[in-house]
Amino acid sequence: YLEPIISEEIIITAKNNTIKDIKHITVNKEKITKLSSLAGEIDVMQALQFNPGVQHANEGQSNIVVRGGLPDQNLVLINGVRLYNYLHLFGFIPFINGEMIKDVKFYKDNFPAKYGGRASSTIDITMFDGNTKKTELESTIGLISSKITYKKPLLNGKMGINIGGRVSNLNLIKIFSENNYKNSADAISAGINIYDVSFSSKYIISDAANISLFGIISNDNFDVKQKINQRGEEKNKISWKNALIGAKFHSIFNNILSIESGISLLNYSNSYKNLNLDTQKNRLSEYIVGSGIHECNIYTNFKVYFSNKININSGIGYYIT
């Protein structure tokens, strides 16, 4: 039988504080690779779900909720450029090629002042600036997508470039669907076209200064067409795409002052299109509904180091939409 234990007060104390920085969680590419998502795809969002207070919004998707918030309350940045839609195939395919990711800083509380615009968390993704050491070529054929990554040093190791491309294997559905559509009088054809291309480059001016360029283009298209009683056909198309490009200059003066300046351009759009044709392929009706945003960001950040424990961060930025 259980019996109560009556004793004096017990106080447990820790001699050393092993937690040095609780402001954010840093996850590098090696850690992300070990936490694969659906069909082995490297997914940042899936890796972050192993942190306390973080869970997926829907099973198998890249959407995450932090401390009971909503998915759209998370601020997602790539090299400092904020994204308005970071999902492929409604979240079942990672947005960015995992081979292009250097590390991820994840803030779920104690947000720095420079991160504004969201209420739940901040996910700051940094891409590899460019390979300046050796040439690498890697290709992968998976169940859901196939990708290729090429890294090459240039100008005697002072400049490097990374290029990554990825296409969804679900695009093959269109081939089989189209064959059945042509041979049937009353059929439906469906197609999925998903791809993305990313690049990054860095030029080393000196040991204390460098210039980097980066960009991402991603596109999702869903097509459905149907024959209507041999009187014509109806086509429907849903699409959304991201296109961003940026440049960044970083320099350190006398190991005391660090300056980072950059400019970025972002174009995000989504649309739905409906088209009706007769048997002669003449247009009977058409309408398009869509939305989008064009954004330009110019910024300069300063960091002054007084000692190993004391530094001051400051900056100025301007958004044009």
Buried (B, 14 or more C-beta within 10 A) or exposed (E): EEEEEEEEEEEEEEEEEEEEEEEBBEBEBEEBBEBBBBEEBBBBBBBBBEBEEBEBBEEEBBBBBBEEBEBEBBBBBBBBBBBBBBBBBEBBBBBBBBBBBBBBBBBBEEBEEBBEEBEBBBBBBBBBBBBBEEEEEEEBEBEBBBBBBBBBBBEEEBBBBBBBBBBBBBBEBBEEBBEEBEEEEEBBBBBBBBBBBBBBBBBBEEEEBBBBBBBBBBBBBBBBBBBEEEEBBBBBBEBBBBBBBBBBBBBBEEEEEBBBBBBBBBBBBBBBBEBBBEEEEEEEEEEEEEEEEEBEBEBBBBBEBEEEEEEEEEBEEEEEE
